[in-house]
Amino acid sequence: MLQFILLQAATAAEGAPQQNSWSFWVMMILIFVVFYFFMIRPQQKKQKELQKQRDALKKGDKVITAGGIYGIIKEVQETTFLIEVSKDTTLKVDKGSVYVSAEEAQQAPKEEK
């Protein structure tokens, strides 16, 4: 594919007919559209869904952090959570490091079967 694009660019630069140059730009636009619909857009939707899940977390929810630490949310702040890991141990973690509630993590393997 890359060789085809480079060949198109080379022939357009050599003074080939205007149609080759025009078809090159159409091809480039089609490639961008494919990248957008198959890579960029699904990732944006996934990020929005993850952010919505993080915003819905509240005090008392069981969560799992990016490092694999299980805990219970004790306090929700603007950009961080205070989670209780064990009886007298609390951790302050960034909201971005909390990926999923523990209940959703346990339900996911059941849904895959």
HELIX and SHEET records of a PDB file:
HELIX    1   1 LEU A    2  ALA A   13  1                                  12    
HELIX    2   2 GLN A   18  PHE A   35  1                                  18    
HELIX    3   3 TYR A   36  ILE A   40  3                                   5    
HELIX    4   4 ARG A   41  ALA A   56  1                                  16    
HELIX    5   5 LYS A   95  SER A   97  5                                   3    
HELIX    6   6 ALA A  102  GLU A  112  1                                  11    
SHEET    1   A 5 THR A  89  ASP A  94  0                                        
SHEET    2   A 5 THR A  80  SER A  86 -1                                        
SHEET    3   A 5 TYR A  70  VAL A  76 -1                                        
SHEET    4   A 5 LYS A  62  THR A  65 -1                                        
SHEET    5   A 5 VAL A  98  SER A 101 -1                                        
END                                                                             
